[in-house]
Amino acid sequence: MKFSTKLLTVATLGLTMLGVSACGNKSASNTSSKIPTKIDKKTTVTFWYSLTGTSQSALKKLTTDFEKNNPNITIKLQSQGGNYSDLQAKLVSGLQSPKDLPTITQAYPGWLYNAAKNKMLVNLTPYVNNKEVGWGSYQKSDIQSGLWNGAKITGKQYGVPFNKSVEVLFYNKTLLDKYGVKVPTNMTELKFASEKIYSKSHHKVRGVGFDALNNYYMIAMKEKGIDFNNKLNFASPASKKVINYYANGVKAGYFMQAGTEKYMSTPFDNTRVAMFIGSTANEAYVKQALPKKYEYGIAPRPSELNAQQGTDIYMFNKATAMQKAAAFKFLKFLTSQSSQLYWAKQTGYMPVNSKTLNSAAYKANKNSKVPAILAKTTKNLYFLPVTKNSITAYDQVNANMQTILAQAAKKQNWNNAINNGKNKLDAAWKQ
């Protein structure tokens, strides 16, 4: 769903290069023996979530399947509203009264930064490493390290990846064919393709736009070897190069920003832009709204890195040992190969299980163009590390880019906006 994809795409991005070995440690492994390996008495697990429509139906169906195979475990699903802001508000309230918290919850890691600092969350490494309740190791989970790392808070594994999506390139195949443009595979090709489309359409069709400006900036900077943290200089030469790539395109007319239309799928559906980079969740909207005389296509994001988006599932320390073990068995079931195939087909979310992601059964999905290219565009995932004020800073980058691109569209100089943006970003990190 579009709202959930945009609201804090921030908080769930991961680097596959970090390696699964970093997820565990000896002290955590030693505590695994204390975990109940058999649920031999009736145990209820409460699960807070925010899903609607087919996603909610799919979760309920999987929960029923799990309970049939685990008769001593009851999973009490508790919807916290139709969007993530409702769930976030409930969690903020619950953290003030821990006894009211659930056993597990769907969440972005940034929401639970204070909970982690206050030791209210369960470090899941012992459960992962437990051969009975978990898998025995992170590697055996078949969940890639980039997704695991995106569910860490202050370096500890508090979350299990759940409903995920990544960014892809949506393109109007009809228009690209008309103007003789090949689907771009990198940022240089993206610029040239956009210039050609804008020129050949006599300035009626712009080339491309990015939905998440902070994703655009953070990934481009990371590909230059610069991490998103409080040492980042928004006015540095490297930063200016990233900013100017987009701003120069907007000024010249071949790039576009969503602006008041909020999402690039709107001008894409109106054929005013030939391509856009956004979440895979946009496919449903594109399929519904693009005029029938046009054919759309989906390609990997034209970059080395990609941004993982979506929520994870976290466990609270208030739960009993039996509840924690039962809850983790449920999380293991949700992320299994068969469960993830059903989940992905029903919801359109990315399978977090690598075997599912690479399976012929998943790639053969005829109702979506995402599965065929998803494995290729998720090899190197980047995430926003959850540290103090990282989300505030990430949001400030989005505001900075909006201001800069608005000035570029008016053909105004944006150097002062970069300098002001630096001051605002520095202040966001320090607040």
N, C-alpha and C positions, 0 to 999 in steps of 0.2 A: 504494500500500500504506500502511496506516494508520500503522505505526511510522515509516516514512520521512517521512511528512507531518508528524508531530508533532515528531520529533527535530530541532531546529534549523530550524523554519519560519523562524526567526530569520535571519538571514544572507542572505535572498534577496528582499528586498522593494524596488521601484523607482519613482521619480517621473517620470511621463511629461512633466511640465511642464518638466523640466530641459533638454530639447531635444537633438536629435541633434548639433548643431554642437559641443557641449561634448566630444563623444567624440574629436575629432581635433585635431591641431595640425600646424604646418608642419614641424617637425623630424621628426615621425613620418612624414609623407608623403614627405619627402626620402629616407628610408631604404628606401622600398618598392622602389626600383630594384635593391637587392641581393638581393631575394627570387627564387629560381629559379622561373621561370614554366612550365617544362616538366620533368616528372619523366621523364628520359630513361634512367634506370638503375633496377634493382630496388631498391626502398626499403621497409623495414618500419617500421610505426608501431605502437607498443604502446599499448594503451588500457586503463586500470584503470577498472572500473565495479562497481556494486553494484545489480544488478537481478535479479529472479526472474520466473518464470511467463511471462505473455504479454509483459511488457516486455522480458525477456531474449530471447525468441523474435523479437520485432519488431526489436530491435537487430541480432541475428544476420542476419536476412533483409535488412535495409537494408545491412549491411556487405557481404554477398555481392553485392548489386546494384551497389554502388559498385566493388567489385573487378573485376567483369565489364567495367565501363566504363573502368577504370583499371588495365590489366594489369601495369603496373610497380609498383603499390602493393599491399602486403599489410598489412591491418589485423589486428593480433594482439590479439584480445579476451582480457582476463584478468580473470575475476571475482574479486573480493576478499571474497566472503562474501555472505550473504543479507540483511544490513542495513547501514545507513550507518555504524554504529559500527565494524564490521569494516574498512570502507574507510578511515575516519578514522584508526584505529589503524595501519593499514598505511602511510598517508601520513606520520603522525608519525614512524614508524620510518624510512621512506625519506628523510625530510628530514635525518636524521642521516648518511645514506650516499647522497648524490646520484646516484652511479653506478648505484644500484639503482632509481632512479625511472623511470617510464614516459615515453613521449613526451607523452601527454595523459592527463588523469584527470577523472573525474566528481567534483565536490566542491561543498560550500558555500564561499563566499568566506572566511568567518570561519576556516575550517580552515587557510587558506593565508596568513594575515596575516603571519606571520613569514617565510614563503617569499618573499613580495613585498618585505618590508623588506630581505631578504638578496639581492635581485635574482636569485632562482632561477626566476622566472616570465618568460614572454615577453609583452611589451606587444603586443597584437594589432592595434593601430590601423594599422600599416603593411600588414598582411595584409588588413584590411578595405578599405583604400583602394586596394589593388592590383587593377587591372581584370582581370588574368588569373587570379590565385589567389583573389582575393576578389570584391567587388562593385563597387569603385570609390568607394564612400562608404557611410556607415552608413544613409543614407536609402534607398539602392538595395537594401539587404539585406532590406527588408520586415519587419524585426524592430523593434518599437516601442522608442523611446528608454527607456521605463520599464524594460524588460527588460534592455537593454544596461547601463543605469546600475546595476541590481541585481547585475551581474557585474563591477563595478569594485572594486578594492581600493586604498585611499589615493588615489583619484581617477584611477587608470589602468585601462585596459581590458584586464584579464588574462583574462576569461572570455567564452565564447559561451553564451547561454541555451540550456538543453536541456530537461530534463523539468520542466515547470512546472505549478502549479495555483494557484488563487485561492480565496478564501472566498466562499461563497454562502449563501443562506438556504434551508434544508430545512424544509418544512412538511407537516403532516398535513392534506391537503386535506379529508379526510372530517370531521375534527374542526372545522376552520375553517368549513366549510359548516354543520355542526351548530349551532355557536354564533353564526353570522351574522357572522363576522369576515373582513374583506378582508385580502389579503396586504399587509403593511406595506411601505412604500417608503422610510421614513426612521426615525430613532431615536425620534422622538416618537410616530409611529404604532405602532412596535414596542412601546412601553411601554403605550399604550392598548389595543392588541390583546391583550397579555399579561394585563392587568388584567381585561379582559372574559372571556377564556377561563377564568381562575382563578375568577372569580366565578360564571360560568354553569355551570361544572363542579362547583360546590359544593366547591371547593378540592381536587378530585381530580386536575386536570390543570394543570400550570404552563405559563406562556406560552412562555418561551424561555430558552436558555442559550448561552454562547459556549464553544467548544472551547479556543481559545488566549487565555488571559487577557492575556498580554503583547501579542498582536495587538490585542485589544479596546482596551487602554489606549493603545498607541502611535498607532493610527489615530485614536482620539477626540481625543488631544492634538494630533495634526498638523492635524486639522480645525479646531482652535482656533488654529492658526498656530504651534504649539510643536513644534520638532524634538526627536527623541530623541537627546540628547547629554549631555555631562557638566555642562551648565549647567541642565538640567531640575531643577526643584524639586518633588519628590514631594508636598510639603505646601503648595504654593501654592493659592490660591483656584481657579484653573482646574483643577488636578489633583484637588482635592477634589470639584469638580463632576462630573468624569468618574468618579471612584471611587464617589461617592454615588449616581449614576444606577443603577449595578449593585447596590451594597450595599443601597440602600433597597428595591429590587425583591426581593432575596433575603430581606430582613427581613420584608417584607410577604407574601412567598410566591409572587408571580407570576413572579419570575425564578428561575433555577436555576443551580447550578454542578455540574460533573460530580463533583467530589470523589473519593471512592474508586473510582468507576466509570470514572474517567480520561477517557472520551470521551462526549460528549453523545449520540452515536448509540445508546448503550445504553438510557437512559431514553426516548429517542425511539421506539426499536423496541418498547419496553414500553408505549407510549402514555401515559407519565407526564408528558411534556412535548410540547407541540404543535408547537414549532419549535426549531431550533437553527442556529447559525452556525458553519460549519466548512468544511474543505477539500472541493473537488469530488471528491476521492478517496474520500470517504465514501459516494458514491452506490452503489457495489457492495455495501457492507455494509447499507445501508438497503433496497435491493432484495431482498436475501436474507432479512433478519430481520423486516421489518415484516409483521405479520399480513395475510393476503390480503384481509381485509374492509376494510382501510384503503388509501387511495390517497395517495401522496406527491406533492409538487410541489417544484420548485426555482425560486427567484427570485433576482434580483440582490441582493447584500449591501445592506442598507438604509443606505447611506452614500455620500458623494461619492467617497471614496478606497477602494481595496481593497489587500489585501496579497498580493503575489506570493510563491509558495513553491516550493521544489524546488531542484535543483542546476543548475550550469553545467558547462562543460568548459574546463579550463585546460591550458596547455602549458608544459613545463619547458625552461629554457634549455640544459640539457645535450644536447639533441637537435642533430643536424646541420642545416645549412641546408636540405638536401633533405628531411629528415624533417619539419621544421617546415612547409615548403611543402606536402608531401603530406598532413600532418595537417590543415592548414587547408582544403585542398580537400575533405577528408572532412567537416569541420565545416560547410562551405558546403553540401555535399550533404545532410547530416542536417537542416539547417534550411530546405531548399528547400520550395516549395509542395507538390509531390507527395509528398515524403518525410514532411512534417509531417501531411499528410492521412492517410497510412497509419498513422503513429505514433499520432496522436490516436485514430483509430478502434480500433486494437488495444489501446491502453493506458489510454485515458480521460484522459490528460494533456492539458493545454491546448496548442493549437498556438502555437508562438512566432512563426510566420510569419503576418503580418497578413492576407495574401491568403487563406491557408487558413482562418483564423479567421472571416473574413467571407464565405466561399464558400458557395454553395447546397449544394454536395456535403457540406460539413461539417455545416451546420445541419440537413440532412435525415436525420441519423443517428437511426434509430428505436429504437436500443438504449439511448439515454441522453437525459435531459432537460436536460443541461448545455449542449450546443452552441447551442440556441435562444436562451439568455440570456447566453452568455459574453461576446460582443462588447460588450454593454451594460455589464457589470459590470467590464470591464477597461480602460475608457477612461482612468482616472486611477489609476496604480499607485504604491504607496509601498514603500520598502524601508528596511531597517536599514543605514545606512552602516557599512562595515567600518572601524572605528578601534580604537585600543587599548582593550581591556576592554569593547567594546560588547556582545559576546555575554554576558559575565558579568553586565553590568548588565541586559541584556534578560531573562536568566534570573531575576535578582533581582526584577524587576517581577512576574514570574509568581508567585514565592514570596510577595511582598508581597500581591498580590491574593488568593491562596489563603487567607492568614491573615485578611485583612479580611473576606472573604466567609464564612469559617467562623464568625467572631464575629457577623456580621450574621444568619446563620442561627439562632444561639442568642439573637438579640435583645439582644446585648451592644453596648456603645458601642465604636466602632472608631477613635476619634480618636487614642488612644495608638498603635494599630497603624499609623496613617498616619505619625505622627512617627517611630516606630521604623523604619518602612519607608524613610523619607527618609534616616535615618542609614545604613542598610544599603546603600541604592542609591548614596549618595555614596561609601561605602567601596568598593563594587564598582568604581566608576569609577577610584578612586585606587590600587587594589592593584597 
